[in-house]
Amino acid sequence: MAESLHARYMKADAARRAHGETCTRCSPDARCADGQRLYESFERLQDVYLARQKEQRG
């Protein structure tokens, strides 16, 4: 069975946070290449998830 959008969104958030806790090159104002990739993935999934929630609510 395919993973739900919510599950992928939460996994992306967990990966982004875990990276931020261990990466010495990432800060709130700047990210390393891996940190930027993880953040962008999280951001895309968040945008899609929130848009679907809004759509479902009418």
C-alpha positions as CSV (number, residue, x, y, z in Angstrom):
1,M,0.0,0.0,0.0
2,A,1.3,3.5,-0.8
3,E,2.3,5.7,2.0
4,S,-0.2,8.5,2.7
5,L,0.7,12.1,2.0
6,H,0.5,12.9,5.7
7,A,3.0,10.1,6.5
8,R,5.4,11.4,3.8
9,Y,5.0,14.9,5.1
10,M,5.8,13.8,8.7
11,K,8.8,11.7,7.6
12,A,10.2,14.7,5.7
13,D,9.7,16.9,8.8
14,A,11.5,14.3,11.0
15,A,14.4,14.0,8.5
16,R,14.7,17.8,8.3
17,R,14.8,18.2,12.1
18,A,17.2,15.3,12.6
19,H,19.6,16.8,10.1
20,G,19.4,20.2,11.7
21,E,20.2,18.8,15.1
22,T,23.4,17.2,13.9
23,C,24.7,19.4,11.1
24,T,27.3,22.0,12.1
25,R,26.9,23.9,8.8
26,C,23.2,24.5,9.1
27,S,21.7,27.4,11.0
28,P,18.2,29.1,11.0
29,D,19.5,31.6,8.4
30,A,21.6,29.2,6.1
31,R,21.6,25.5,5.2
32,C,24.1,23.2,3.7
33,A,23.2,21.5,0.4
34,D,21.7,18.4,2.2
35,G,19.8,20.6,4.6
36,Q,18.4,22.7,1.8
37,R,17.3,19.6,-0.1
38,L,15.6,18.2,3.0
39,Y,13.9,21.6,3.7
40,E,12.7,21.9,0.2
41,S,11.2,18.4,0.3
42,F,9.5,19.1,3.5
43,E,8.2,22.5,2.2
44,R,6.8,20.9,-1.0
45,L,5.0,18.2,0.9
46,Q,3.7,20.7,3.5
47,D,2.3,22.9,0.8
48,V,0.5,20.0,-0.9
49,Y,-0.8,18.6,2.4
50,L,-2.2,21.9,3.5
51,A,-3.7,22.6,0.1
52,R,-5.5,19.3,0.2
53,Q,-6.7,19.9,3.7
54,K,-8.1,23.3,2.6
55,E,-9.7,21.7,-0.4
56,Q,-11.4,19.0,1.7
57,R,-12.8,21.6,4.1
58,G,-14.5,23.5,1.2
